Amino acid sequence: MPPSLTTDHVLSLAPDAASAKSGKSLSSPRSWLSLGQHDQALWGECQGSGREPYRTQIDLSEPAFRCSCPSRKFPCKHSIGLMLLLAGQPAAVPEAAPPGWVEEWLATRAKSAAAREQRRQAAEDDPAAAEGRRAASQAKAAAAREAKVSAGAQELGVWLRDQLREGLAAAPGRAPAAFERMAARMVDAQAPGLARLLRAMAGTPASGDGWQGRLLEQLARMHLLVEGYARVKGTAEGDVLTAEEQADIRSAIGFTQSQEDLLRGAGRRDRWRILGRRVEDEDRLRVQRTWLWGESCAAPALVLDFSAAGQPLDRSLIPGGSLDADLAFFPGAAPLRALVQRRHGGIETLTALPSFAIAAALGSYAAALARSPWLERYPLCLGPIRLAQTGDGWLVCDESGRGLPLAPQFGRAWELVARSGGHPFSLCGEWDGDRLTPISAWVDGFIDLGGSV
Amino acid sequence: MAHGPLNTASSPVWADLVAAALVGTERRAPALPPADGALGDLLGRLAPGEDQAGALLGVAAAVALYRRAGWLPPLSAAQPFPPCQPDDLPPCSARAGAHLSQMLAGTHAAALPEWLAALSAVGRAVPASLLPALLDHGWAKASLQPLIAPALGARGRWLAGLNPDWDYASGAGAAAAQEDVTLLWETGSPAARLTLLAELRASEPDRARDLLVASWASEKVDDREGFLAALAQGLCMADEPFLEQALNDRSERVRKASADLLATLTESALSGRMVARASQYLRWDADAKPQIEVTLPEEYDKAMQRDGIVRKPARSGMGEKAWWLSQMIEQIPPDAWCKLWDASPSEILKAKMPKEWRDLLLSSWSEAARRHGDQEWLEALIALRRADKKLGELADLLPYLPPARREALTLELLQAYQPLAGDHPALAVLRSLAGPWGHDLSIATLDALRRRFHADDKALRTDWHLRAAMLEFAERMPADLAGQAGAMISDEMRELPYWGGTITQFEELLHFRDEMLRALRES
């Protein structure tokens, strides 16, 4: 946890807006029958609708939560409320020795942490034996999948050419069904990345003015991917692709990289500023993108987290903080996605956001795009900028007078105008090649703009 | 889209490719675009052989990436907002801000007016981050606008001026800030001008009126009516010439508004005319047993029309002539009758009246006593209604007395009857009694509520009237009674069928108000 717990940090832990709201209503001392804290833990008893009061306890070192309430949300509203109370009125929670039920839980946690460490140690001591057992069975499955994906990609290549042969003018009549069918075919072919791109494309013919150009660009980019994969497999001739380029293609098609292998490799140590995050629902999966910025490498990184509906996401990278850590990057021509390999110390409070002129920030994007054409999103750190309103929506303007369009879904532009008072400030956002979706800003301090609350 | 990142029309090469893709390669073979440099070399290697569709896709992929990587946003004609003036008020504390944020999200929203008033009282401003949500809230809820305006500070006023939805607040504080009042008056939106006029009226009443007089002829009917209402504050005889002029207005609503203002000035010519007019129809017979004779006006004349008497009855079941008479009586300060007849209010009210006109006289005098705030008449009317056992009428009279007196009377009423049920005469009075209430009345009300819940009679479950009243009470009782209220309510009461939720809400709202006012005082 950051040294000083703030209300914003706590709210960023809430799984959804409803939990944050209920949490706020429990953030007053009178909602609690008993309260207490010591250097590691925070606890309280809250009278809910049940007969027995709910026992809420929080291990502040991670933080980790436990509550006896039946809520399936995690952390539950009681945990949120208890932390909000601590953040808002620290004096209301007395220092005390933990009662039995807290003591017990903390002891269990310490024990399981020790067991985990032991297992990790064991795997490190004898990696070869474990590896060998796994490798044999995996190699067979992998070969079968490669064959399936190859066949699917080949089929997709023919389908793409068919679209162009018949002409895109016919697309609005066929979409979205034709795209959905092909997407389903790619799911069968075990190429989920291709399926996802096809599904995203299904809405393009109905997306209004200029759809023709957008559709051609999407089809062409997919063609590039299919052709690239054929070269990876050696079924087509052409330039030899580097290992990094091959990795980009495989990951865009939907092959996953073993995270364990990655974590065993070398990491890049830096002080990583946590710029912000966005959470989006894709199919039945919730995807969280946390964007980082390395202070000495002056380059971005992306940490992805996935969760099935209702399950908690990893919220340990708190926007507005910074972290001394080793990051393991997924291989690629313009490496962006990474895993936190090892932390050196806790999260510290950020003192500034990186900020660049629009042209410079787009220059980094262009360089990354040139190396990795399937790049879908890239963080832009802009400043000093101001906002301008036009008939078509909001623009982020820098001193050069250039204006970058904000995503129309972004609902907090007026709040930024109010907070900045019309003075220049810094803004970080996710650039999708067309529009910027802000994730954070710096106006007399950090402002988290990406959370769902 | 003017700011669309990549514009098809702006790039002929890409437009050609899109055109070729739309037609389809089987209808027309695509022509490859010419290009120089590295892109030209790359495109040269993609020359179409047999596979025309594949070549078009390849070329499109290369050109699309080339354009996207090289794209810079155009220089924009749009101007960022000009920076605002330095803040004139410090923002309230983070905790007070959190309370506001909760209310704006819909929790305990009933306490928002009190919060805004308390904020202005401690000389703090709304935190910048919450200004947009608050201004939106005021846009949807016009009754809050007069409270929002003083809580904004320089930054809020600046912000309100940037969004047409919020301009009701952009005139706020301009008068105090010595900004260019005349310019704002001449160019502002109707809502901003109304705010400006009301504020200026409070500080410089004559200047406000002169501003209005100068532009009066060119104002729209709806605006004229609204502006007149703003003059009610600080009304004095200096306003009479203008208001008398406004009686010639073509609009009936404007004439009525102007007449209503003049009528509150007892010295005004209109008051004199109205007394002279009405006294033709009410005659006082000062016998040993005094009585009042009533005749009705026969004709609706031009003079009546000019003095704001409306021709068509607004209340159903009332004849035209009776309607005219009642409007006259309502305009006249009731004290005028005492002078005219040399009698006290209670003597007048006890006089014999024609049975058919008694209700009309009493209701018109009640209205007149309310409008002119005549204590003596209000007291006499209350005594009469109590003697007549018409307790239902008290809710329209009691709230107009000064706070201490009205609460003492309400307390008396509350304790005279048991239990506090939906049909209790004090309940209607309590519901129309504005807050904040004093401690005595509040504690007595809490006690009456406690006894009612404790008795848990049969009618309690369906006592919707009392239930609706509970939440109003929680808005009006002094917030520092929160602890005492909590102590008076037992767990059994919180679990009463149908009632638990309301009782909890009552407690929570009181507690919230208590915390919110504390946070503001501490900030």
Boltz contact constraints between the chains, C-beta under 6 A:
constraints:
  - contact:
      token1: [A, 161]
      token2: [B, 53]
      max_distance: 6.0
  - contact:
      token1: [A, 161]
      token2: [B, 54]
      max_distance: 6.0
  - contact:
      token1: [A, 164]
      token2: [B, 21]
      max_distance: 6.0
  - contact:
      token1: [A, 164]
      token2: [B, 25]
      max_distance: 6.0
  - contact:
      token1: [A, 164]
      token2: [B, 53]
      max_distance: 6.0
  - contact:
      token1: [A, 164]
      token2: [B, 56]
      max_distance: 6.0
  - contact:
      token1: [A, 164]
      token2: [B, 57]
      max_distance: 6.0
  - contact:
      token1: [A, 165]
      token2: [B, 24]
      max_distance: 6.0
  - contact:
      token1: [A, 165]
      token2: [B, 25]
      max_distance: 6.0
  - contact:
      token1: [A, 165]
      token2: [B, 26]
      max_distance: 6.0
  - contact:
      token1: [A, 165]
      token2: [B, 53]
      max_distance: 6.0
  - contact:
      token1: [A, 166]
      token2: [B, 24]
      max_distance: 6.0
  - contact:
      token1: [A, 167]
      token2: [B, 22]
      max_distance: 6.0
  - contact:
      token1: [A, 167]
      token2: [B, 23]
      max_distance: 6.0
  - contact:
      token1: [A, 167]
      token2: [B, 24]
      max_distance: 6.0
  - contact:
      token1: [A, 168]
      token2: [B, 21]
      max_distance: 6.0
  - contact:
      token1: [A, 168]
      token2: [B, 22]
      max_distance: 6.0
  - contact:
      token1: [A, 169]
      token2: [B, 22]
      max_distance: 6.0
  - contact:
      token1: [A, 210]
      token2: [B, 8]
      max_distance: 6.0
  - contact:
      token1: [A, 212]
      token2: [B, 18]
      max_distance: 6.0
  - contact:
      token1: [A, 212]
      token2: [B, 22]
      max_distance: 6.0
  - contact:
      token1: [A, 213]
      token2: [B, 8]
      max_distance: 6.0
  - contact:
      token1: [A, 213]
      token2: [B, 18]
      max_distance: 6.0
  - contact:
      token1: [A, 216]
      token2: [B, 18]
      max_distance: 6.0
  - contact:
      token1: [A, 216]
      token2: [B, 21]
      max_distance: 6.0
  - contact:
      token1: [A, 216]
      token2: [B, 60]
      max_distance: 6.0
  - contact:
      token1: [A, 217]
      token2: [B, 64]
      max_distance: 6.0
  - contact:
      token1: [A, 220]
      token2: [B, 57]
      max_distance: 6.0
  - contact:
      token1: [A, 220]
      token2: [B, 60]
      max_distance: 6.0
  - contact:
      token1: [A, 220]
      token2: [B, 61]
      max_distance: 6.0
  - contact:
      token1: [A, 220]
      token2: [B, 64]
      max_distance: 6.0
  - contact:
      token1: [A, 221]
      token2: [B, 61]
      max_distance: 6.0
  - contact:
      token1: [A, 223]
      token2: [B, 57]
      max_distance: 6.0
  - contact:
      token1: [A, 223]
      token2: [B, 61]
      max_distance: 6.0
  - contact:
      token1: [A, 224]
      token2: [B, 61]
      max_distance: 6.0
  - contact:
      token1: [A, 359]
      token2: [B, 72]
      max_distance: 6.0
  - contact:
      token1: [A, 366]
      token2: [B, 69]
      max_distance: 6.0
  - contact:
      token1: [A, 369]
      token2: [B, 69]
      max_distance: 6.0
  - contact:
      token1: [A, 370]
      token2: [B, 69]
      max_distance: 6.0
  - contact:
      token1: [A, 373]
      token2: [B, 65]
      max_distance: 6.0
  - contact:
      token1: [A, 386]
      token2: [B, 80]
      max_distance: 6.0
  - contact:
      token1: [A, 388]
      token2: [B, 78]
      max_distance: 6.0
  - contact:
      token1: [A, 388]
      token2: [B, 80]
      max_distance: 6.0
  - contact:
      token1: [A, 390]
      token2: [B, 78]
      max_distance: 6.0
  - contact:
      token1: [A, 392]
      token2: [B, 1]
      max_distance: 6.0
  - contact:
      token1: [A, 392]
      token2: [B, 2]
      max_distance: 6.0
  - contact:
      token1: [A, 392]
      token2: [B, 3]
      max_distance: 6.0
  - contact:
      token1: [A, 395]
      token2: [B, 76]
      max_distance: 6.0
  - contact:
      token1: [A, 395]
      token2: [B, 78]
      max_distance: 6.0
  - contact:
      token1: [A, 397]
      token2: [B, 80]
      max_distance: 6.0
  - contact:
      token1: [A, 401]
      token2: [B, 75]
      max_distance: 6.0
  - contact:
      token1: [A, 402]
      token2: [B, 73]
      max_distance: 6.0
  - contact:
      token1: [A, 402]
      token2: [B, 75]
      max_distance: 6.0
  - contact:
      token1: [A, 403]
      token2: [B, 73]
      max_distance: 6.0
  - contact:
      token1: [A, 403]
      token2: [B, 76]
      max_distance: 6.0
  - contact:
      token1: [A, 403]
      token2: [B, 78]
      max_distance: 6.0
  - contact:
      token1: [A, 404]
      token2: [B, 73]
      max_distance: 6.0
  - contact:
      token1: [A, 405]
      token2: [B, 3]
      max_distance: 6.0
  - contact:
      token1: [A, 414]
      token2: [B, 132]
      max_distance: 6.0
  - contact:
      token1: [A, 415]
      token2: [B, 129]
      max_distance: 6.0
  - contact:
      token1: [A, 415]
      token2: [B, 132]
      max_distance: 6.0
  - contact:
      token1: [A, 418]
      token2: [B, 128]
      max_distance: 6.0
  - contact:
      token1: [A, 418]
      token2: [B, 131]
      max_distance: 6.0
  - contact:
      token1: [A, 418]
      token2: [B, 132]
      max_distance: 6.0
  - contact:
      token1: [A, 418]
      token2: [B, 159]
      max_distance: 6.0
  - contact:
      token1: [A, 419]
      token2: [B, 128]
      max_distance: 6.0
  - contact:
      token1: [A, 419]
      token2: [B, 129]
      max_distance: 6.0
  - contact:
      token1: [A, 421]
      token2: [B, 84]
      max_distance: 6.0
  - contact:
      token1: [A, 421]
      token2: [B, 155]
      max_distance: 6.0
  - contact:
      token1: [A, 422]
      token2: [B, 81]
      max_distance: 6.0
  - contact:
      token1: [A, 422]
      token2: [B, 82]
      max_distance: 6.0
  - contact:
      token1: [A, 422]
      token2: [B, 83]
      max_distance: 6.0
  - contact:
      token1: [A, 422]
      token2: [B, 84]
      max_distance: 6.0
  - contact:
      token1: [A, 423]
      token2: [B, 83]
      max_distance: 6.0
  - contact:
      token1: [A, 433]
      token2: [B, 68]
      max_distance: 6.0
  - contact:
      token1: [A, 434]
      token2: [B, 5]
      max_distance: 6.0
